[in-house]
Amino acid sequence: FSQAKTAPKRIVFAEGEDERVLRAVQVICDEGIARPVLIGRPEEIARRVEAAGLRIRHGHEYEVIHSDDSQFFEDHFDEFWQTYHRLMERKGVSPDYARREVRRRATLYGSLMVHLGYADGLICGTFGRHETHRHYVENVIGMQDGLDRYYTMNLLMLPGRTVFIADTYVNYDPSAEQLADMTLLAAEEIRNFGMQPKVALLSHSTFGTESTPTALKMREVLALLNLRAPGLEVEGEMHGDAALDEQIRLGVFPNSRLKGQANLLIMPTLDAANISFNLLKVAAGDNLTIGPILLGAARPVNILTPTATVRRIVNMTALTVVDAS
C-alpha cells in the first residue's frame, strides 16, 4: 500500500457495476492507491453507488467507460477493434466479429486499454470463469518473453506464518519445466513483497521415499532449479508438514538446503494446489488472502474469482499498481 500510494496508476475494472468493486473503489480512492476506470453502464453504476451509500463520484474519483454512453469509447472504437482484429485475424476473428466482441466483452476492452497504453493495469474476474477472462488477456496482453503460459499464485497470511501456494488456477498437470518456470516467476513476485523466497517442492513422497510420476517430476524440478537459479533456497520433494516445520524436515533429511519455514509451496498438480489453498483459507479462519496473482503476463493484470471479497479486490489493486510501477 505504501508503494502504491507513491505513484497511483490508472487501473481498469472490467466488472464496474459489481457492488464489491464499487465498495473497493471507495477504499482505493480514500487510500489514494489508484485512479479507477470502471467499465459498465453509467446510470447503473450511479444507482448502485447511491444505494450503497458511497461517496465516490463519477468524473471526480472514478471514470466510466461504456459502449452505449462514453466519448472515450466512441473516439477509440475503430482503433480498438482494428487492433483486436490484427491480433486475431489468423485465429478465425473477422472484422465484424472483432467489432461485436469489443462492444460486448468488458475484459477484452480492458485488455485493449492496457495493451494500447490507455491504462496501466487491469482487474477482472469477479464473475465468470477464470479461463474465459484468461482467454482475452492472453490474446491481447500476451506473456512475458520466453513463456508459453500463465501461472497463478495465492498468498495466505496464517497465524505465525505467510505462505504462497502455486499453481492454484491454471495448469492441471504442469511439466517439470513448467513448474521450474513458475517457481522462478513466483520467487520474483515474493521478492517484490520484500521477502526472501524459501521454496518447498511438495509431494506425497519425501526425499526419495516413492518413485511415482509426480515424485519423479518434483525431483526433476529441483534439478532444473539448481541449474537455472543456483542461489535460490529450494528443497524437495517433501511432505507439507516438512515444508512448514524445520524439525520434521531435519529429522528425515538433515542435509536440507532449506532453512526454517518454507514460504513458497510448489504443488505438483492443480488439484493439490487448489485444494490446499481452499482448505487452509477456511480452516485458518478469517485470515488475509491475496490472489490469485497472475504470473507471466506481459503487462500488469490480475484475474480474480467470483468469491473475491472487497478486501481482496483492494489488495489486488494495490499489487497491480505496484507491478505497473
C-alpha positions as protocol buffer text, in pm:
chain_id: "A"
residue {
  index: 1
  type: PHE
  ca { x: 0 y: 0 z: 0 }
}
residue {
  index: 2
  type: SER
  ca { x: 283 y: 239 z: 83 }
}
residue {
  index: 3
  type: GLN
  ca { x: 446 y: 173 z: -254 }
}
residue {
  index: 4
  type: ALA
  ca { x: 117 y: 213 z: -443 }
}
residue {
  index: 5
  type: LYS
  ca { x: 46 y: 550 z: -279 }
}
residue {
  index: 6
  type: THR
  ca { x: 374 y: 693 z: -403 }
}
residue {
  index: 7
  type: ALA
  ca { x: 268 y: 653 z: -768 }
}
residue {
  index: 8
  type: PRO
  ca { x: -105 y: 577 z: -819 }
}
residue {
  index: 9
  type: LYS
  ca { x: -177 y: 423 z: -1158 }
}
residue {
  index: 10
  type: ARG
  ca { x: -477 y: 412 z: -1389 }
}
residue {
  index: 11
  type: ILE
  ca { x: -639 y: 73 z: -1323 }
}
residue {
  index: 12
  type: VAL
  ca { x: -935 y: -61 z: -1524 }
}
residue {
  index: 13
  type: PHE
  ca { x: -1204 y: -266 z: -1351 }
}
residue {
  index: 14
  type: ALA
  ca { x: -1385 y: -482 z: -1606 }
}
residue {
  index: 15
  type: GLU
  ca { x: -1684 y: -551 z: -1378 }
}
residue {
  index: 16
  type: GLY
  ca { x: -1751 y: -189 z: -1289 }
}
residue {
  index: 17
  type: GLU
  ca { x: -2114 y: -247 z: -1190 }
}
residue {
  index: 18
  type: ASP
  ca { x: -2032 y: -509 z: -924 }
}
residue {
  index: 19
  type: GLU
  ca { x: -2111 y: -371 z: -577 }
}
residue {
  index: 20
  type: ARG
  ca { x: -1795 y: -530 z: -435 }
}
residue {
  index: 21
  type: VAL
  ca { x: -1590 y: -347 z: -696 }
}
residue {
  index: 22
  type: LEU
  ca { x: -1762 y: -18 z: -614 }
}
residue {
  index: 23
  type: ARG
  ca { x: -1703 y: -61 z: -241 }
}
residue {
  index: 24
  type: ALA
  ca { x: -1341 y: -147 z: -318 }
}
residue {
  index: 25
  type: VAL
  ca { x: -1311 y: 165 z: -534 }
}
residue {
  index: 26
  type: GLN
  ca { x: -1428 y: 374 z: -239 }
}
residue {
  index: 27
  type: VAL
  ca { x: -1143 y: 233 z: -28 }
}
residue {
  index: 28
  type: ILE
  ca { x: -897 y: 269 z: -316 }
}
residue {
  index: 29
  type: CYS
  ca { x: -986 y: 636 z: -356 }
}
residue {
  index: 30
  type: ASP
  ca { x: -977 y: 700 z: 19 }
}
residue {
  index: 31
  type: GLU
  ca { x: -633 y: 539 z: 37 }
}
residue {
  index: 32
  type: GLY
  ca { x: -509 y: 710 z: -279 }
}
residue {
  index: 33
  type: ILE
  ca { x: -357 y: 395 z: -428 }
}
residue {
  index: 34
  type: ALA
  ca { x: -501 y: 407 z: -783 }
}
residue {
  index: 35
  type: ARG
  ca { x: -704 y: 606 z: -1036 }
}
residue {
  index: 36
  type: PRO
  ca { x: -1001 y: 376 z: -1112 }
}
residue {
  index: 37
  type: VAL
  ca { x: -1166 y: 335 z: -1451 }
}
residue {
  index: 38
  type: LEU
  ca { x: -1493 y: 138 z: -1444 }
}
residue {
  index: 39
  type: ILE
  ca { x: -1638 y: -47 z: -1742 }
}
residue {
  index: 40
  type: GLY
  ca { x: -2017 y: -53 z: -1716 }
}
residue {
  index: 41
  type: ARG
  ca { x: -2339 y: 142 z: -1760 }
}
residue {
  index: 42
  type: PRO
  ca { x: -2301 y: 488 z: -1605 }
}
residue {
  index: 43
  type: GLU
  ca { x: -2661 y: 505 z: -1479 }
}
residue {
  index: 44
  type: GLU
  ca { x: -2640 y: 160 z: -1320 }
}
residue {
  index: 45
  type: ILE
  ca { x: -2308 y: 240 z: -1153 }
}
residue {
  index: 46
  type: ALA
  ca { x: -2451 y: 567 z: -1020 }
}
residue {
  index: 47
  type: ARG
  ca { x: -2758 y: 386 z: -888 }
}
residue {
  index: 48
  type: ARG
  ca { x: -2551 y: 125 z: -707 }
}
residue {
  index: 49
  type: VAL
  ca { x: -2313 y: 385 z: -565 }
}
residue {
  index: 50
  type: GLU
  ca { x: -2610 y: 572 z: -418 }
}
residue {
  index: 51
  type: ALA
  ca { x: -2780 y: 255 z: -290 }
}
residue {
  index: 52
  type: ALA
  ca { x: -2459 y: 150 z: -114 }
}
residue {
  index: 53
  type: GLY
  ca { x: -2417 y: 494 z: 44 }
}
residue {
  index: 54
  type: LEU
  ca { x: -2076 y: 551 z: -113 }
}
residue {
  index: 55
  type: ARG
  ca { x: -1913 y: 893 z: -151 }
}
residue {
  index: 56
  type: ILE
  ca { x: -1731 y: 837 z: -481 }
}
residue {
  index: 57
  type: ARG
  ca { x: -1848 y: 1050 z: -776 }
}
residue {
  index: 58
  type: HIS
  ca { x: -1830 y: 991 z: -1149 }
}
residue {
  index: 59
  type: GLY
  ca { x: -1582 y: 1228 z: -1306 }
}
residue {
  index: 60
  type: HIS
  ca { x: -1411 y: 1303 z: -977 }
}
residue {
  index: 61
  type: GLU
  ca { x: -1289 y: 985 z: -805 }
}
residue {
  index: 62
  type: TYR
  ca { x: -1351 y: 749 z: -1098 }
}
residue {
  index: 63
  type: GLU
  ca { x: -1419 y: 736 z: -1472 }
}
residue {
  index: 64
  type: VAL
  ca { x: -1678 y: 523 z: -1652 }
}
residue {
  index: 65
  type: ILE
  ca { x: -1645 y: 370 z: -1998 }
}
residue {
  index: 66
  type: HIS
  ca { x: -1939 y: 205 z: -2173 }
}
residue {
  index: 67
  type: SER
  ca { x: -2017 y: 122 z: -2535 }
}
residue {
  index: 68
  type: ASP
  ca { x: -2356 y: 300 z: -2528 }
}
residue {
  index: 69
  type: ASP
  ca { x: -2258 y: 619 z: -2347 }
}
residue {
  index: 70
  type: SER
  ca { x: -1891 y: 708 z: -2347 }
}
residue {
  index: 71
  type: GLN
  ca { x: -1698 y: 961 z: -2552 }
}
residue {
  index: 72
  type: PHE
  ca { x: -1377 y: 769 z: -2495 }
}
residue {
  index: 73
  type: PHE
  ca { x: -1535 y: 451 z: -2630 }
}
residue {
  index: 74
  type: GLU
  ca { x: -1662 y: 621 z: -2946 }
}
residue {
  index: 75
  type: ASP
  ca { x: -1337 y: 810 z: -3004 }
}
residue {
  index: 76
  type: HIS
  ca { x: -1129 y: 492 z: -2983 }
}
residue {
  index: 77
  type: PHE
  ca { x: -1368 y: 225 z: -3110 }
}
residue {
  index: 78
  type: ASP
  ca { x: -1204 y: 191 z: -3454 }
}
residue {
  index: 79
  type: GLU
  ca { x: -857 y: 177 z: -3302 }
}
residue {
  index: 80
  type: PHE
  ca { x: -965 y: -92 z: -3056 }
}
residue {
  index: 81
  type: TRP
  ca { x: -1150 y: -327 z: -3289 }
}
residue {
  index: 82
  type: GLN
  ca { x: -883 y: -294 z: -3559 }
}
residue {
  index: 83
  type: THR
  ca { x: -612 y: -376 z: -3305 }
}
residue {
  index: 84
  type: TYR
  ca { x: -805 y: -680 z: -3185 }
}
residue {
  index: 85
  type: HIS
  ca { x: -865 y: -793 z: -3543 }
}
residue {
  index: 86
  type: ARG
  ca { x: -497 y: -754 z: -3627 }
}
residue {
  index: 87
  type: LEU
  ca { x: -402 y: -966 z: -3325 }
}
residue {
  index: 88
  type: MET
  ca { x: -661 y: -1234 z: -3401 }
}
residue {
  index: 89
  type: GLU
  ca { x: -712 y: -1237 z: -3778 }
}
residue {
  index: 90
  type: ARG
  ca { x: -522 y: -1567 z: -3812 }
}
residue {
  index: 91
  type: LYS
  ca { x: -726 y: -1719 z: -3530 }
}
residue {
  index: 92
  type: GLY
  ca { x: -1064 y: -1702 z: -3701 }
}
residue {
  index: 93
  type: VAL
  ca { x: -1168 y: -1349 z: -3597 }
}
residue {
  index: 94
  type: SER
  ca { x: -1329 y: -1149 z: -3878 }
}
residue {
  index: 95
  type: PRO
  ca { x: -1369 y: -768 z: -3876 }
}
residue {
  index: 96
  type: ASP
  ca { x: -1741 y: -794 z: -3796 }
}
residue {
  index: 97
  type: TYR
  ca { x: -1675 y: -1034 z: -3511 }
}
residue {
  index: 98
  type: ALA
  ca { x: -1399 y: -808 z: -3376 }
}
residue {
  index: 99
  type: ARG
  ca { x: -1640 y: -511 z: -3372 }
}
residue {
  index: 100
  type: ARG
  ca { x: -1904 y: -708 z: -3182 }
}
residue {
  index: 101
  type: GLU
  ca { x: -1659 y: -854 z: -2931 }
}
residue {
  index: 102
  type: VAL
  ca { x: -1503 y: -517 z: -2847 }
}
residue {
  index: 103
  type: ARG
  ca { x: -1850 y: -377 z: -2777 }
}
residue {
  index: 104
  type: ARG
  ca { x: -1971 y: -658 z: -2553 }
}
residue {
  index: 105
  type: ARG
  ca { x: -1666 y: -807 z: -2374 }
}
residue {
  index: 106
  type: ALA
  ca { x: -1550 y: -593 z: -2083 }
}
residue {
  index: 107
  type: THR
  ca { x: -1236 y: -796 z: -2013 }
}
residue {
  index: 108
  type: LEU
  ca { x: -1139 y: -774 z: -2380 }
}
residue {
  index: 109
  type: TYR
  ca { x: -1190 y: -398 z: -2379 }
}
residue {
  index: 110
  type: GLY
  ca { x: -992 y: -357 z: -2057 }
}
residue {
  index: 111
  type: SER
  ca { x: -711 y: -569 z: -2200 }
}
residue {
  index: 112
  type: LEU
  ca { x: -700 y: -349 z: -2509 }
}
residue {
  index: 113
  type: MET
  ca { x: -681 y: -38 z: -2292 }
}
residue {
  index: 114
  type: VAL
  ca { x: -373 y: -180 z: -2120 }
}
residue {
  index: 115
  type: HIS
  ca { x: -223 y: -310 z: -2444 }
}
residue {
  index: 116
  type: LEU
  ca { x: -261 y: 30 z: -2614 }
}
residue {
  index: 117
  type: GLY
  ca { x: -136 y: 229 z: -2316 }
}
residue {
  index: 118
  type: TYR
  ca { x: -465 y: 393 z: -2211 }
}
residue {
  index: 119
  type: ALA
  ca { x: -444 y: 220 z: -1872 }
}
residue {
  index: 120
  type: ASP
  ca { x: -162 y: 86 z: -1656 }
}
residue {
  index: 121
  type: GLY
  ca { x: -329 y: -231 z: -1529 }
}
residue {
  index: 122
  type: LEU
  ca { x: -644 y: -444 z: -1531 }
}
residue {
  index: 123
  type: ILE
  ca { x: -856 y: -611 z: -1264 }
}
residue {
  index: 124
  type: CYS
  ca { x: -1123 y: -859 z: -1382 }
}
residue {
  index: 125
  type: GLY
  ca { x: -1281 y: -1193 z: -1294 }
}
residue {
  index: 126
  type: THR
  ca { x: -1527 y: -1110 z: -1013 }
}
residue {
  index: 127
  type: PHE
  ca { x: -1782 y: -1312 z: -1207 }
}
residue {
  index: 128
  type: GLY
  ca { x: -1749 y: -1575 z: -1478 }
}
residue {
  index: 129
  type: ARG
  ca { x: -1488 y: -1843 z: -1532 }
}
residue {
  index: 130
  type: HIS
  ca { x: -1120 y: -1773 z: -1479 }
}
residue {
  index: 131
  type: GLU
  ca { x: -1048 y: -1944 z: -1811 }
}
residue {
  index: 132
  type: THR
  ca { x: -1283 y: -1711 z: -2003 }
}
residue {
  index: 133
  type: HIS
  ca { x: -1114 y: -1397 z: -1875 }
}
residue {
  index: 134
  type: ARG
  ca { x: -772 y: -1553 z: -1929 }
}
residue {
  index: 135
  type: HIS
  ca { x: -858 y: -1614 z: -2295 }
}
residue {
  index: 136
  type: TYR
  ca { x: -894 y: -1241 z: -2368 }
}
residue {
  index: 137
  type: VAL
  ca { x: -597 y: -1141 z: -2154 }
}
residue {
  index: 138
  type: GLU
  ca { x: -374 y: -1397 z: -2325 }
}
residue {
  index: 139
  type: ASN
  ca { x: -478 y: -1297 z: -2676 }
}
residue {
  index: 140
  type: VAL
  ca { x: -436 y: -923 z: -2621 }
}
residue {
  index: 141
  type: ILE
  ca { x: -183 y: -860 z: -2343 }
}
residue {
  index: 142
  type: GLY
  ca { x: 17 y: -1176 z: -2401 }
}
residue {
  index: 143
  type: MET
  ca { x: 300 y: -1328 z: -2200 }
}
residue {
  index: 144
  type: GLN
  ca { x: 648 y: -1237 z: -2095 }
}
residue {
  index: 145
  type: ASP
  ca { x: 929 y: -1332 z: -2331 }
}
residue {
  index: 146
  type: GLY
  ca { x: 1025 y: -1697 z: -2315 }
}
residue {
  index: 147
  type: LEU
  ca { x: 695 y: -1817 z: -2163 }
}
residue {
  index: 148
  type: ASP
  ca { x: 417 y: -2016 z: -2326 }
}
residue {
  index: 149
  type: ARG
  ca { x: 156 y: -2000 z: -2049 }
}
residue {
  index: 150
  type: TYR
  ca { x: 37 y: -1822 z: -1738 }
}
residue {
  index: 151
  type: TYR
  ca { x: 55 y: -1944 z: -1380 }
}
residue {
  index: 152
  type: THR
  ca { x: -124 y: -1834 z: -1063 }
}
residue {
  index: 153
  type: MET
  ca { x: -23 y: -1800 z: -702 }
}
residue {
  index: 154
  type: ASN
  ca { x: -222 y: -1727 z: -386 }
}
residue {
  index: 155
  type: LEU
  ca { x: -97 y: -1574 z: -63 }
}
residue {
  index: 156
  type: LEU
  ca { x: -227 y: -1676 z: 278 }
}
residue {
  index: 157
  type: MET
  ca { x: -139 y: -1487 z: 596 }
}
residue {
  index: 158
  type: LEU
  ca { x: -186 y: -1753 z: 864 }
}
residue {
  index: 159
  type: PRO
  ca { x: -119 y: -1734 z: 1238 }
}
residue {
  index: 160
  type: GLY
  ca { x: 257 y: -1713 z: 1272 }
}
residue {
  index: 161
  type: ARG
  ca { x: 339 y: -1753 z: 904 }
}
residue {
  index: 162
  type: THR
  ca { x: 280 y: -1628 z: 550 }
}
residue {
  index: 163
  type: VAL
  ca { x: 268 y: -1883 z: 267 }
}
residue {
  index: 164
  type: PHE
  ca { x: 236 y: -1860 z: -109 }
}
residue {
  index: 165
  type: ILE
  ca { x: 82 y: -2154 z: -297 }
}
residue {
  index: 166
  type: ALA
  ca { x: 112 y: -2224 z: -671 }
}
residue {
  index: 167
  type: ASP
  ca { x: -36 y: -2307 z: -923 }
}
residue {
  index: 168
  type: THR
  ca { x: -390 y: -2266 z: -794 }
}
residue {
  index: 169
  type: TYR
  ca { x: -597 y: -2197 z: -1107 }
}
residue {
  index: 170
  type: VAL
  ca { x: -436 y: -2252 z: -1448 }
}
residue {
  index: 171
  type: ASN
  ca { x: -227 y: -2562 z: -1523 }
}
residue {
  index: 172
  type: TYR
  ca { x: -383 y: -2901 z: -1449 }
}
residue {
  index: 173
  type: ASP
  ca { x: -69 y: -3117 z: -1466 }
}
residue {
  index: 174
  type: PRO
  ca { x: 231 y: -2895 z: -1539 }
}
residue {
  index: 175
  type: SER
  ca { x: 557 y: -3048 z: -1658 }
}
residue {
  index: 176
  type: ALA
  ca { x: 881 y: -3022 z: -1464 }
}
residue {
  index: 177
  type: GLU
  ca { x: 1000 y: -2745 z: -1698 }
}
residue {
  index: 178
  type: GLN
  ca { x: 677 y: -2552 z: -1648 }
}
residue {
  index: 179
  type: LEU
  ca { x: 697 y: -2589 z: -1270 }
}
residue {
  index: 180
  type: ALA
  ca { x: 1053 y: -2456 z: -1281 }
}
residue {
  index: 181
  type: ASP
  ca { x: 938 y: -2153 z: -1484 }
}
residue {
  index: 182
  type: MET
  ca { x: 653 y: -2096 z: -1239 }
}
residue {
  index: 183
  type: THR
  ca { x: 880 y: -2123 z: -936 }
}
residue {
  index: 184
  type: LEU
  ca { x: 1116 y: -1857 z: -1071 }
}
residue {
  index: 185
  type: LEU
  ca { x: 825 y: -1622 z: -1151 }
}
residue {
  index: 186
  type: ALA
  ca { x: 673 y: -1680 z: -808 }
}
residue {
  index: 187
  type: ALA
  ca { x: 1005 y: -1624 z: -634 }
}
residue {
  index: 188
  type: GLU
  ca { x: 1047 y: -1290 z: -808 }
}
residue {
  index: 189
  type: GLU
  ca { x: 696 y: -1186 z: -706 }
}
residue {
  index: 190
  type: ILE
  ca { x: 774 y: -1276 z: -344 }
}
residue {
  index: 191
  type: ARG
  ca { x: 1083 y: -1055 z: -359 }
}
residue {
  index: 192
  type: ASN
  ca { x: 852 y: -772 z: -469 }
}
residue {
  index: 193
  type: PHE
  ca { x: 676 y: -818 z: -134 }
}
residue {
  index: 194
  type: GLY
  ca { x: 1010 y: -754 z: 37 }
}
residue {
  index: 195
  type: MET
  ca { x: 1051 y: -1118 z: 137 }
}
residue {
  index: 196
  type: GLN
  ca { x: 1319 y: -1376 z: 64 }
}
residue {
  index: 197
  type: PRO
  ca { x: 1169 y: -1677 z: -118 }
}
residue {
  index: 198
  type: LYS
  ca { x: 1214 y: -2012 z: 60 }
}
residue {
  index: 199
  type: VAL
  ca { x: 1082 y: -2281 z: -172 }
}
residue {
  index: 200
  type: ALA
  ca { x: 947 y: -2626 z: -91 }
}
residue {
  index: 201
  type: LEU
  ca { x: 861 y: -2868 z: -373 }
}
residue {
  index: 202
  type: LEU
  ca { x: 571 y: -3070 z: -231 }
}
residue {
  index: 203
  type: SER
  ca { x: 478 y: -3431 z: -294 }
}
residue {
  index: 204
  type: HIS
  ca { x: 337 y: -3740 z: -125 }
}
residue {
  index: 205
  type: SER
  ca { x: 699 y: -3857 z: -135 }
}
residue {
  index: 206
  type: THR
  ca { x: 971 y: -3724 z: 96 }
}
residue {
  index: 207
  type: PHE
  ca { x: 1328 y: -3716 z: -36 }
}
residue {
  index: 208
  type: GLY
  ca { x: 1304 y: -4028 z: -248 }
}
residue {
  index: 209
  type: THR
  ca { x: 1066 y: -4248 z: -48 }
}
residue {
  index: 210
  type: GLU
  ca { x: 848 y: -4304 z: -357 }
}
residue {
  index: 211
  type: SER
  ca { x: 913 y: -4313 z: -731 }
}
residue {
  index: 212
  type: THR
  ca { x: 569 y: -4230 z: -867 }
}
residue {
  index: 213
  type: PRO
  ca { x: 531 y: -3995 z: -1168 }
}
residue {
  index: 214
  type: THR
  ca { x: 463 y: -3685 z: -956 }
}
residue {
  index: 215
  type: ALA
  ca { x: 750 y: -3761 z: -718 }
}
residue {
  index: 216
  type: LEU
  ca { x: 989 y: -3803 z: -1011 }
}
residue {
  index: 217
  type: LYS
  ca { x: 854 y: -3480 z: -1160 }
}
residue {
  index: 218
  type: MET
  ca { x: 929 y: -3281 z: -845 }
}
residue {
  index: 219
  type: ARG
  ca { x: 1280 y: -3425 z: -830 }
}
residue {
  index: 220
  type: GLU
  ca { x: 1334 y: -3307 z: -1186 }
}
residue {
  index: 221
  type: VAL
  ca { x: 1207 y: -2961 z: -1091 }
}
residue {
  index: 222
  type: LEU
  ca { x: 1471 y: -2944 z: -818 }
}
residue {
  index: 223
  type: ALA
  ca { x: 1743 y: -3040 z: -1064 }
}
residue {
  index: 224
  type: LEU
  ca { x: 1628 y: -2775 z: -1312 }
}
residue {
  index: 225
  type: LEU
  ca { x: 1614 y: -2505 z: -1046 }
}
residue {
  index: 226
  type: ASN
  ca { x: 1961 y: -2595 z: -920 }
}
residue {
  index: 227
  type: LEU
  ca { x: 2088 y: -2534 z: -1275 }
}
residue {
  index: 228
  type: ARG
  ca { x: 1883 y: -2223 z: -1355 }
}
residue {
  index: 229
  type: ALA
  ca { x: 1891 y: -2050 z: -1015 }
}
residue {
  index: 230
  type: PRO
  ca { x: 2171 y: -2195 z: -803 }
}
residue {
  index: 231
  type: GLY
  ca { x: 2128 y: -1920 z: -543 }
}
residue {
  index: 232
  type: LEU
  ca { x: 1761 y: -1996 z: -481 }
}
residue {
  index: 233
  type: GLU
  ca { x: 1684 y: -2154 z: -143 }
}
residue {
  index: 234
  type: VAL
  ca { x: 1482 y: -2456 z: -258 }
}
residue {
  index: 235
  type: GLU
  ca { x: 1443 y: -2815 z: -146 }
}
residue {
  index: 236
  type: GLY
  ca { x: 1229 y: -3119 z: -221 }
}
residue {
  index: 237
  type: GLU
  ca { x: 1049 y: -3333 z: -287 }
}
residue {
  index: 238
  type: MET
  ca { x: 886 y: -3333 z: 58 }
}
residue {
  index: 239
  type: HIS
  ca { x: 565 y: -3360 z: 259 }
}
residue {
  index: 240
  type: GLY
  ca { x: 372 y: -3048 z: 350 }
}
residue {
  index: 241
  type: ASP
  ca { x: 450 y: -3076 z: 721 }
}
residue {
  index: 242
  type: ALA
  ca { x: 822 y: -3098 z: 647 }
}
residue {
  index: 243
  type: ALA
  ca { x: 795 y: -2776 z: 444 }
}
residue {
  index: 244
  type: LEU
  ca { x: 649 y: -2580 z: 735 }
}
residue {
  index: 245
  type: ASP
  ca { x: 831 y: -2747 z: 1027 }
}
residue {
  index: 246
  type: GLU
  ca { x: 1210 y: -2746 z: 1015 }
}
residue {
  index: 247
  type: GLN
  ca { x: 1241 y: -3009 z: 1288 }
}
residue {
  index: 248
  type: ILE
  ca { x: 1034 y: -3259 z: 1090 }
}
residue {
  index: 249
  type: ARG
  ca { x: 1238 y: -3185 z: 778 }
}
residue {
  index: 250
  type: LEU
  ca { x: 1574 y: -3222 z: 950 }
}
residue {
  index: 251
  type: GLY
  ca { x: 1456 y: -3544 z: 1111 }
}
residue {
  index: 252
  type: VAL
  ca { x: 1416 y: -3710 z: 772 }
}
residue {
  index: 253
  type: PHE
  ca { x: 1679 y: -3514 z: 577 }
}
residue {
  index: 254
  type: PRO
  ca { x: 1946 y: -3346 z: 796 }
}
residue {
  index: 255
  type: ASN
  ca { x: 2134 y: -3201 z: 496 }
}
residue {
  index: 256
  type: SER
  ca { x: 1841 y: -2994 z: 368 }
}
residue {
  index: 257
  type: ARG
  ca { x: 1939 y: -2669 z: 194 }
}
residue {
  index: 258
  type: LEU
  ca { x: 1611 y: -2511 z: 308 }
}
residue {
  index: 259
  type: LYS
  ca { x: 1636 y: -2345 z: 649 }
}
residue {
  index: 260
  type: GLY
  ca { x: 1341 y: -2250 z: 867 }
}
residue {
  index: 261
  type: GLN
  ca { x: 985 y: -2244 z: 730 }
}
residue {
  index: 262
  type: ALA
  ca { x: 917 y: -2251 z: 358 }
}
residue {
  index: 263
  type: ASN
  ca { x: 708 y: -1957 z: 234 }
}
residue {
  index: 264
  type: LEU
  ca { x: 655 y: -2075 z: -126 }
}
residue {
  index: 265
  type: LEU
  ca { x: 483 y: -2411 z: -167 }
}
residue {
  index: 266
  type: ILE
  ca { x: 507 y: -2552 z: -520 }
}
residue {
  index: 267
  type: MET
  ca { x: 243 y: -2819 z: -581 }
}
residue {
  index: 268
  type: PRO
  ca { x: 273 y: -3098 z: -839 }
}
residue {
  index: 269
  type: THR
  ca { x: -78 y: -3050 z: -983 }
}
residue {
  index: 270
  type: LEU
  ca { x: -364 y: -2803 z: -997 }
}
residue {
  index: 271
  type: ASP
  ca { x: -576 y: -3029 z: -775 }
}
residue {
  index: 272
  type: ALA
  ca { x: -316 y: -3028 z: -499 }
}
residue {
  index: 273
  type: ALA
  ca { x: -267 y: -2651 z: -510 }
}
residue {
  index: 274
  type: ASN
  ca { x: -633 y: -2551 z: -531 }
}
residue {
  index: 275
  type: ILE
  ca { x: -750 y: -2796 z: -264 }
}
residue {
  index: 276
  type: SER
  ca { x: -469 y: -2699 z: -26 }
}
residue {
  index: 277
  type: PHE
  ca { x: -536 y: -2327 z: -66 }
}
residue {
  index: 278
  type: ASN
  ca { x: -911 y: -2350 z: -12 }
}
residue {
  index: 279
  type: LEU
  ca { x: -879 y: -2585 z: 286 }
}
residue {
  index: 280
  type: LEU
  ca { x: -625 y: -2360 z: 455 }
}
residue {
  index: 281
  type: LYS
  ca { x: -828 y: -2048 z: 377 }
}
residue {
  index: 282
  type: VAL
  ca { x: -1135 y: -2183 z: 559 }
}
residue {
  index: 283
  type: ALA
  ca { x: -966 y: -2386 z: 832 }
}
residue {
  index: 284
  type: ALA
  ca { x: -746 y: -2097 z: 943 }
}
residue {
  index: 285
  type: GLY
  ca { x: -1044 y: -1868 z: 997 }
}
residue {
  index: 286
  type: ASP
  ca { x: -1069 y: -1505 z: 888 }
}
residue {
  index: 287
  type: ASN
  ca { x: -715 y: -1457 z: 767 }
}
residue {
  index: 288
  type: LEU
  ca { x: -587 y: -1236 z: 489 }
}
residue {
  index: 289
  type: THR
  ca { x: -572 y: -1387 z: 141 }
}
residue {
  index: 290
  type: ILE
  ca { x: -437 y: -1224 z: -173 }
}
residue {
  index: 291
  type: GLY
  ca { x: -482 y: -1365 z: -518 }
}
residue {
  index: 292
  type: PRO
  ca { x: -490 y: -1535 z: -746 }
}
residue {
  index: 293
  type: ILE
  ca { x: -183 y: -1343 z: -857 }
}
residue {
  index: 294
  type: LEU
  ca { x: -135 y: -1393 z: -1232 }
}
residue {
  index: 295
  type: LEU
  ca { x: 226 y: -1481 z: -1313 }
}
residue {
  index: 296
  type: GLY
  ca { x: 382 y: -1442 z: -1656 }
}
residue {
  index: 297
  type: ALA
  ca { x: 165 y: -1168 z: -1811 }
}
residue {
  index: 298
  type: ALA
  ca { x: 341 y: -912 z: -2030 }
}
residue {
  index: 299
  type: ARG
  ca { x: 159 y: -624 z: -1856 }
}
residue {
  index: 300
  type: PRO
  ca { x: 8 y: -578 z: -1507 }
}
residue {
  index: 301
  type: VAL
  ca { x: -320 y: -772 z: -1493 }
}
residue {
  index: 302
  type: ASN
  ca { x: -489 y: -990 z: -1235 }
}
residue {
  index: 303
  type: ILE
  ca { x: -788 y: -1218 z: -1280 }
}
residue {
  index: 304
  type: LEU
  ca { x: -982 y: -1262 z: -956 }
}
residue {
  index: 305
  type: THR
  ca { x: -1252 y: -1519 z: -876 }
}
residue {
  index: 306
  type: PRO
  ca { x: -1627 y: -1487 z: -812 }
}
residue {
  index: 307
  type: THR
  ca { x: -1565 y: -1537 z: -439 }
}
residue {
  index: 308
  type: ALA
  ca { x: -1340 y: -1230 z: -421 }
}
residue {
  index: 309
  type: THR
  ca { x: -1423 y: -1002 z: -129 }
}
residue {
  index: 310
  type: VAL
  ca { x: -1400 y: -622 z: -118 }
}
residue {
  index: 311
  type: ARG
  ca { x: -1084 y: -657 z: 87 }
}
residue {
  index: 312
  type: ARG
  ca { x: -924 y: -888 z: -168 }
}
residue {
  index: 313
  type: ILE
  ca { x: -1013 y: -656 z: -458 }
}
residue {
  index: 314
  type: VAL
  ca { x: -846 y: -368 z: -275 }
}
residue {
  index: 315
  type: ASN
  ca { x: -538 y: -578 z: -201 }
}
residue {
  index: 316
  type: MET
  ca { x: -508 y: -697 z: -561 }
}
residue {
  index: 317
  type: THR
  ca { x: -545 y: -342 z: -688 }
}
residue {
  index: 318
  type: ALA
  ca { x: -255 y: -228 z: -472 }
}
residue {
  index: 319
  type: LEU
  ca { x: -46 y: -519 z: -601 }
}
residue {
  index: 320
  type: THR
  ca { x: -136 y: -438 z: -963 }
}
residue {
  index: 321
  type: VAL
  ca { x: -37 y: -72 z: -911 }
}
residue {
  index: 322
  type: VAL
  ca { x: 299 y: -175 z: -770 }
}
residue {
  index: 323
  type: ASP
  ca { x: 355 y: -412 z: -1064 }
}
residue {
  index: 324
  type: ALA
  ca { x: 274 y: -125 z: -1300 }
}
residue {
  index: 325
  type: SER
  ca { x: 536 y: 86 z: -1129 }
}
